[in-house]
Amino acid sequence: MAFEFKKDTRGYRILDEQGIIAVHNATMDLMESYGVKMFGAEARQILEDAGCTVDHETMMVKFPRKLVEWAIETAPGRYPMYGRDPKDDFELGDGDVSFTTFGAGLLMFDLETGELKETTTQDLADFARFVDAIPEINAFTTTVTARDAPSPIKDFYEAAAVLSSTTKHAILDVDNGHNVKAIRDMGIAIAGSEEALRKRPFITLCVCPNSPLEIHEGPCEVIIETCRAGLNLSILSMGLAGGTTPATLSGTLVCTNAEILAGITLSQIVNPGNPVIYGSSTTVMDMRRATSPVGAPEHGMFGAMVAQLGQYYDLVTKVGGT
């Protein structure tokens, strides 16, 4: 299957048409011959029933090229992002750039004392209220984590803090399928009914693959339950070139692409046409500190290349800023 190249040449572009096709073909070969490790048993069964080759003992799933390309075609290339208040609605995939916050921090400087401290539920709520007042930011992504909340129910604390502090579209991290259902119930209570939430979903739930080429059990559950609920889904790969992915930028790009497309394929099998974001905050590993430097030049380079691939696939695309 050949996707169409868009004529829009705005922005920082690294790959030419031949480069994009080469990355796509290498990704399809990787997914079909080697595969992606899917830890979720239900996810593996869904994929096997759809035509994937699955080894349940090793948890490796090999994806037929035709199935992946069907999923790319099936996922919408444009859709509205609803706010709880219609004044906060905006469109993704219309060719314009929209902005959200970056997350999710564990430490911050206290604004009163200047001391470094662990982030809290109240800090998250304060950030959400701050962003609510800034018209240039379209949606709110969990900026900091609720370190004061009990770990098993941290997702609930964070969702409640965000949803009670902004009417903008909320992009929330979530750990497992059980928590998806609880956050869906919060959304139903706010919207007034399940039908109203499905009609105007003001929540996107976000998962990250584990590089290299793994989607763990919790994220598998999140993909399945989010799509069953008809909520928006964001799949964000965060590979570290030279650490968790190949040292070369091209090798890491292929790995990143495979991880995202594996999640998108599962999402479209569960609910064809479900809104999904093709996302990446991939960078290089700081070898001296074993950290993820999102200010590195390579982070911007990966963002540009992922944006080009998303445009080629006609998928709504999200990349981390620097």
Protein Blocks (a to p, Z undefined) as FASTA:
>chain_A
ZZdddfblghjdfbdfklmmmmmmmmmmmmmmnopcdfblklmmmmmmnopacdfknopa
cddfklmmmmmmmpccbdcdddfblklgccehilpacdddddddfbdcdfklopacdddf
klmmmmmmmmmmmmklmbdcdfbdcfkbcfklmmmmmmmmmmmmccbdcddddfbfklmm
mmmmmmmmmnopaklmmmmccbdcddddddehiacfklmmmmmmmmmnopacddddfbde
hilmcfbfklmmmmmmmmmmmmmmmmmmmmghiacdddddddcddfklopacfkbfklmm
mmmmmmmmmmmnopacddddZZ
